[in-house]
Amino acid sequence: MKIMFISLGCDKNLVDTEMMLGMLSENGHTFTDDETQAEIIVVNTCCFIGDAKEESIQTLIEMGELKETGKLKMLIAAGCLAQRYRKEIREQIPEVDVIIGTMSIDKIREAVEYCGEDARKDFVADINAEIVCGKKRVVTTGGHYAYLKIAEGCEKHCTYCIIPKVRGSFRSVPMDVLLQEAKTLVEGGVKELILVAQETTLYGQDLYGEKALPKLLKRLAEIPGLYWIRLLYCYPEEITEELAETIRTEKKICNYLDIPIQHASDRILRRMGRRTDQKQLREKIAMLREKMPDICLRTTLITGFPGETQDDHEELMQFVDEMEFDRLGVFTYSPEEDTPAAEFPDQIPEEIKADRQAEIMELQQEIAFDKATDMTGRKMLVMIEGKVADENAYVGRTYMDAPNVDGLVFVNTELDLMTGDFVMVTITGSYEYDLIGEITNENEFTE
């Protein structure tokens, strides 16, 4: 059977997709990117915010139409939307044949066996079921980097977030399973591992009675052939001095942290159910920058949360201005069913949310452009991502850039380079969020 996968949402979802691809490849199935040729289509859905939910629903509807216009025999809905809205999918999208919940991706082979039987089947386990992990993966990111999902679920219960209801409580993947998966990925050509979870910083607390992320990082750094290790989704309250020291001392770990803080007004942070206040955020950021002056800090914010006043917004603007984050993204608040915040009074009109989002991004743009300009003259190690068409130039990333969310470096050179190569580059200029550079004579890199 020719199978097509569409993976929506976050990188954690992408890891699930890659495991499903791996399990099906072991059964001899072939894959296609051409939806008109696909006999089975699997849509790994997302429902984190309203826009993601709408995209998932629309994708299922559009793919279902291929039963009339293409070769499609079976449509499978997997992931978060399938877990949360199984009943609604059954009632409103009859083109969907099989539903696979977040904790049932190991049932993908069994699901595919239903093709042609005109049967509907739901594979939806309890959200706190045992994590599916350690399966063969088909890496879809180009082969030079890959995501390593180190935990599942979350227990923070922020008032705006639906994740605990679709992914369950926090459960860590055993360290030996992660180390074997990492070694397999590196043996397959992966040079950068990006650690992800709903919250990476709490890793190991449930299994080992302690925060074991520093220990995991040190073990990963021992893997030959692995060059970069990057951390995403680090909750500020769980970032310890031990973790910061591990990042500082282990050369393979990028001096880069993604720290979703969501807001800076103490009143709004309390309404969000967050575990930190502004003073603690300032102290944590100061500690990280003191230990690692070259650390790159990324954060995400939510604007227009219920009850957010103009004073709260201005306080957040002041915080952003003073902290000068290297990377920053802003979401407008999206009320989600079954979350406390959706029932809060004083919901903010959409136009005000959008205006506040634009104001923050305009401020951050000034900060980011100034930081990019200040990079001129620096020598940076760059991982090559690909070639610029019809030019003697390549595009790459520094340790300061996570794929698909941060900036790029455009490298001018006559050399023939391959995706995944590391080169030393002198930054010669910048254009908005991106950098421009030339390869130096110091173009050798060792682990």
N, C-alpha and C positions, 0 to 999 in steps of 0.2 A: 504494500500500500504506500502511495505517496502522501506524506504528511507534512503539513505546514504549521509552524508555531508562530503565534503573535504574542509577545511578552509585553504587557503594559505595566506601568507603575515603576516601582523602585528596583534597586539592584538586588535586594533580598529576593524579590519575585523572580528576577532574572536567574539567580542561582537555582531556584526551584525548576524553572524552565529548562536549564541546562541539565539538571538531573533527569528530568523526564525524557529529554532528547537522548541522554546516555542510555537509559533503560530500554528505550525503543530501538536504539541502534544495535543493541545486543541481540535483539530479536529479528534483525535483518531488514527492518523497515528502511525506506529511503525518504529523504526530505526534499522539499522544494520551497522556493521563495515566490513561486508563481501561483497566486491564489486560483487562477483559472484551471490549473493542472492538478490541484490538490484534491485527493479523494477524502482525506480527513483533515480538518482544521481544528487546532487547539488554541483557544484564546485564554491566556493566563491573565486574569482580570485584576483590577485594583478598585478599591472604593474608599480610599483614605480621605479624600475631599470631594466636594460636589463635581468639580470638573473631571476628576479621574473616574468617578462613577458614570458620568454621562458618556465619556469616551469609551468605557467598557461596554455599556449598553449599546451604543451606536455601532461599535465594532461587531458585536454579536449579531445585530440585525443585518448589517451589510454582508457579513460572511454567510449568514443564513440564506440570503438571496441567491447565492451560488448554487444552491440545490436545483434552481431552475435554469441558470445561465452557464454554469460550469460543470465540473465533474464531481462535485462534492456529494459524498454519501453520508458523512457523519460530521456533526459539529459538537465539539466538547468545550464546555465552559469550566475553567479551573480557577483556583485562586480565591482572593478575598471577597469579590462580589459574589462568586458562586457559593462560598461558605455562608455569607451573611444573608443573601437574598435568594436562597434556593427556591422557596415557594413562589416568589414573585417571578423568577425566571421561568419556572414551569407554567405559570398562568399566562405570562405576557409575551414570552419569546418561544413559541412552540417549535421553532426550527432547531433548538438545542436538544441534542439527543442524550448526552451524558453530562453529568455534573460531578466535578471532583473538587472537594474542599481543600483547605490549606494544609490539613494534616493527612491528606490521603493521596499525595502525588505518586506514591509507590504503587497505586492501583492503575496507573496509566496503561500498562500492558493489558491488564484485564479489561479495561474500558475499550481499548481498540478492538478487542476480540468481538465486541458487540456489533461491529460494523456490518451492515447488510442484514441484520436480524430483525430490523424494525422494532427494536426494543429500547425502552428508556431505562436508564439506570443512574442511581445516585450513589456516589462514594463520598460520604461526608462523615468523618470521624469527629469525636469530641475535640474541641479546640485545645485541650490539655493532653491530648494523646502523645505517645512517644514521638520524638522528633524523627523525621525521615532524614537520614544523613549518611555520609560515607558511600554514596552511590557513584557509579561512573558518571562523568559529566562530559558533555560536548561543549567546549568553550566557544562562545559566540562573540567574544570581544576582540577578535583578531589574533589571539594566541599569545601576545606578548604581555598582557596583564589579565588578571582574573580576580573576581570577588571571592572571598572566603567568608561564608556565613558562620559565625562562631556561636550564635545563640538564637533562640526563637522566643517570641512573645515579649510581654512587658508587664510589670506590676506597678508602674508609677501612677496609672489612672489619672492622668491630666484630664481636666474637665471637658476639654474639646476633642479628645482623641478616642477613636473607635477601635484602635489596634488590639487592646486586651480582649475585646469581644469577638475578634475574628482570628487572632493568633494565639490567644491564651496567655497564661502566666509565663514569667521569665524562666527559660530552661536552657542551660548551656550544653553545647555539643562537647562530648568528652575530648580531652586534650589529645589522646592517642589517635582518635579518629581524625581530628583536625590536622595533626602532623602528617599522617599518612596521606590525607587528601592534598595537603600542600606539597609534599614531595612528588606526588603523581603529577600535579599541575606543573611544577618546575621541570620535571623530567620531560614533559610535553612541550616545553619551550617558554613557559610563563616566567617573566623576569620581575614582575611587580605583583605583589599580593595586596589587595585592599580589603581590610577586615571590616565586616559589616554585621549589624544586628539591629534590632530596635534600640538597643543600648549596649554598646561594646564594653563600656567601662565596668560593668557589674559582672563581667565574665567570671565564671567559676564559683561564685558565692554559693550557689545552690548545690553544686557537686562537691566542692572541696572545703566549704566553710570559710572561704576567704576570697578576696578579689585576686584572681589568678592571672589577670591580663599581663602583668609584667613578666611572669614566668612563661606564659605562652609566647610572648614576643621574643624572649631570649632563646627559646627552643626553635622558633621559626628562623631566627637570625643565623642559626647553625647550619641551615640547609644550603649545601653548595649549589651555585648557579642562580640563587635568588639574590637580586640586587636591591630592590626597594620593598619596604613594607609600609603601608599607609593606614592610618586609623580614621574611620568615620564614625559619626553618631556617638560622641563622647559626652555624656551628661555632666555638667560642670560640678555638681555636688559629689560625684564619684571619682573625679580626677585627683589622685593622690600625689604627694611628692615622690613616692616610690615610682609611680608610673612616669612622671616627668623626668626623673633621673634615668630611668631605663631608656626612654626616647633619646635623651641627651647623649648617653654613653654608647648605645648600640648604633654603629655607623649605618647599618642597613635600614634603620627605621627613619623615615622622612620626618624632619622637624616641621610637622604639619598636623594640626588637629582641627577636626570639625566639631564645634561645640554649639549645639542648638540651644540658645538661651531664651528665645521667643519674645521676651520683652525686658524692660528695665524699670518700669514703674512697680514699686513694691505692692501697691494695691492691686494692680492687674495680675502680677505674678501670683499673688495669693488666690485670686479668683480663678486663675488657670490651674491651680493645684500644683504649681511648681515647688521645688524643694529648696530654691535659693532666692535670696533677695539681692538688691543691687550692690550692697556693700560686699557680700560674699563673691559676687561675680567680679567685681573690681579686684578683690584680693586674689582670686584664682588666676585672672589674666595677668596680674602683676607678677605672681609667682612663676608662671610659665615663661614670661618674657625675661625675667631675671635669670632663670636657669638657661634659657635658650634665646639670646637676643635676635637670632635669625629665624625664630619660629614663625610659620605662616598660620594665622588663625582665621578659620571660616566660621560663620554663624548663620542661623536663619531666624527670622522674626515673623510674628503674626501681628498684623495691624487690623484695627477695627473690631477687636474683641468686645463682646457685650459689656457695656458700661464704660468703655474707654472714652475719657474726656479729652478735650483739646489739651488740657494741662498734662495728662498722661502721655499724649502723643509728643508734645514738646519735650517732655522729660526723656522720652526714648530718643528723640532726635539729638538732644544734648549728649546723651550717652554714646550714641553712634559717632558723633563728632569727636568726642574725647578719646574713645577707645581706638579709633582708626583701624578697624578690622581690615585684614588684607582681602578677604572675600566675604560677601554678604548677599543673602537672598531674602526677599520679603514675600510672604503670602498674605492675601486678604483672608480674614476669618471666614470659615465655611461651617455653618451649623449642621451637625451630623445627628441623625436620629439616634436615640438611646444614649446620648451623652448629656451630662448635666448642663453644660453651657448652652445647649440648644434651647433649654427652657428658661434660661436667665432672662430677667427683664432688661430693658434698655438695649435691645439689639440695634446695631448701627446700620444706617442705610448704606446700600452698596456703593453709591457715588462718593460717600465720605470715606469708606474703606479704600476705594481706588485712589482718591486724592491723597490720602495719607501714605499709601504705598508709594505713589509717585514721588512724593516729597522726600521720603527716606531714600529711595533709589537715586534721586537726583543728588542728594548729599553724598551718598556712597560713591557715586560715579566720580565726583570731584576727588574724593579720597583715593579711589582706585587709580584714576588717571595720574594723579601726582605720584603715587607709589610706583607706577609703571615707568614714569619719566625718571624717577630716582634710580632705577635699575641700570641706566646707561653706564657702561664702563665695567660692570661686574662680569666676572667669569662664572658661568653656570653650567652644571652638568645637565644635559638634555637627553631625554629618551625620544627617539624618532618615532613618529606615528604614521607618517606617509609622505608621499611626494606631492608637491604642488604641480598641477597639470601644466605642461608646456613651459615650465620655468626651471632654471637651475636653483631650485629651492625646495626645502623640505619643511614639514610642520612637526613640532614636537612639544614636549612638556618638561618643565622643571619639577623639582621636589615640591614646589609651591602650587602645583596644579593637579587636581584630581581630574580624571577623564570625564568629559561631557558636562561638567559644571563650572570649571575654572577656565583660565586663559590658555593661550597657546604661544609658542615661540616659532617664528618663521626664520629658518636658517638658510642663508645664502651660501651655496657651495657648489663646486664642480665635481665633488666626490660622488661616487655611487654608494648610497647607503640603503640599508634594509630596515624595515619596521622592527623596532625592538633594539636597534643599535643605540649605544650611548656615545655621545660626543661632547667635548668641552667647547662651549660657545661663549664668545665675548658679546655682550649685549650692546648694540650700536644705536638703538632707538626703540620707540614704542608707538603703537597705534591703538588708542582707546585702551581696552583691557589686555591687548596682546603685545608681545615683545618681538623685536627684530634683532637678529644677530648673525655673526659669522664664526665659522669654526676656527679655533686657535690651533697653534702647533701642538698644544698639549691635548691631543685627542685620544690618548690611551686611557683606559679606565679598568681598574682591577677591583675585585670585591673588597 
